[in-house]
Amino acid sequence: MGDEVLKFLSDLIRNQTRECDISFRYGGEEFLILLPNTTIEEAYQIAERIRKTTEETISPIGKVVTISIGVGNMPNTASHHNELFNLIDQALYRAKGNGRNQTVKADEAN
């Protein structure tokens, strides 16, 4: 059923993002969404829309699932993609540590 939930989340993300956005699975249960020409506030709003839609939609396991999200952007959060991924990952773990089912901006993770 885990694979079905991942497919469900992939479809949900695709339906909640723009045509110019790129989303893919990054690691075991993580997804990365690239949002070209998007401010951190706009990215946060998109992430929150995805999070809220996820918690309101019945998944293939017959109940809702929740997600935690870290958000950042270049060049405001970081000037290099490795640093950006690290800061976003820290924000993701902060979201999980604060009770899950929330979005945290990378600039808030420091």
N, C-alpha and C positions, 0 to 999 in steps of 0.2 A: 504493500500500500504506500510505502514511502516514495517510490517512483511515481505513483499516480499523483501524490500531493505535489511533488516537484513539477510535474507536467501541468497540473492545475495552476500553480503559482506562476509558471512561465507564461501560460496563456493569459492569466490575469494581468501580469506586468505588461505584456504586449498590448492588451486592450486599454491600459491606462496610460500608455506613453505615446509620444508622437512618432510619426514615420521616420523622422531624422534621428531619433534616439536609437541607441544600440544596447541591447541587453543580452547577457549570457550568464551561464552558470559559472561560478568562480569558486572552486573548492567543492566540498561535499554537499553542504546545504546552503551555500551562499550564492547570491546573485550579484552581479555588478551591472549597473546601468549607467551608460555614458550619455550625458545630456548636453549636446553641443550648444554653445552660446546661451548658457543658462546661468543666472545668478544663483548664489547660495540660497536666497529666499525663495526663488522660483523652484529650485531643486527640492527644498524642504517641503513646499506645497505639493509638488508631485509625489514625493515620498509619503507624505501624510495621506494623500488621496489613495495611494496603493495600500497603505497600512489599514486605513479605515475600510476600504472595499474588501480587503482580505478578512478582517474580523467580522464582517457582516454577511459573508458568503459561505454557504455550506460547501465543504470540501468533499473529495471522493471518499473520505472515511466517515462521512455522515454527520460531521460536526464542523464547527468553525475552527480554524487555526489562526494563530497570531504570529506576527513577525516583528523583529526589531531591526532598526535601520540606522546606519551612520551616513551622514551627508557631508560633502565638502566640495570645493571647486578650485580650479586653477585660474589665475595665480593667487587669489586671495588667501586660500587656506595654505597652499604650498606652491613652490615654484618648480618642483620636479615631481614626476608621477610616482616615484618610489616613496617619497616623503608624504605625498597626498594619500596613497593607499594606506600607509602606516597610520596616519592621523584619522582617516575614516574608519579603519579597523579599531582603533582605540575608542572612537565614538560609538561604534557598534557594540563593543563590549561594555561601555558605560550604559548604553540603553538596556542591555541584558542585565547588568548588575543592578540597575535601578528598578527592576521589576518586570522587564520585558514589555513587548507590545507598545513600543514608542520609537520616536525618531529623535536622534540627537545630532546636532551639527558638530562637525569636527572642531570648529573653533571654540566650542564649549567644552571639549574633552580635555583641554590642557589645564 
